[in-house]
Amino acid sequence: MAANDPIVGGMAGRYAIALFDLARDSGTIDSVSRDLAGFEAMLAGSADLTRLVRSPVFDAEQQTKAVTAVLAEAKITGTAANFIKLVASNRRLFAIRDMIRDYRELVARHNGELTAEVTVAEPLADAHKTEIKKALDAVTGKNVQVEVQVDPAIIGGLVVKVGSRMVDGSLRTKLNAIKHAMKEVG
């Protein structure tokens, strides 16, 4: 049962676990994932929808009516739509992004996948991303989904975070270590 899984927590985690258990039992994990991704994309693309979700000015009834209209327009139905409406009626819409993130984590774990956050100084070529994925698959023994973030501040190298483990092979960290070593010597 997902409820014993420590990868999610708090209020958003409890909602995500309940949704995941319902989707698993009804065989709709993938369709719920697609619908939640669609809703999340709409949130990212609409300042008005984001304001509706975040603002405490709107009461539960107003949020539920607005979300129902948005879901109908986006053709999001079934378990995902009912879940989002329930979240709105319970005045928890402000945490919907965290709920979606936690649901995605539960689905990935269910499918035997891990997500690795890889930070690099410059965008990676597809061949390099594939090599990193192969290496992480071999090290973890699981199917690793690689999410690449670009941060020029690391100067070079890369920082890899898988779950609670992190390997910092950035040039910035190496230079800082040398700098501290030089201070101790001098």
PyMOL commands that set and color helices and strands:
alter all, ss='L'
color gray80, all
select helices_A, chain A and resi 2-4+10-26+29-45+47-54+60-74+78-89+93-110+126-140+152-154+171-185
alter helices_A, ss='H'
color red, helices_A
select strands_A, chain A and resi 113-120+143-150+158-162+165-168
alter strands_A, ss='S'
color yellow, strands_A
deselect
rebuild
show_as cartoon
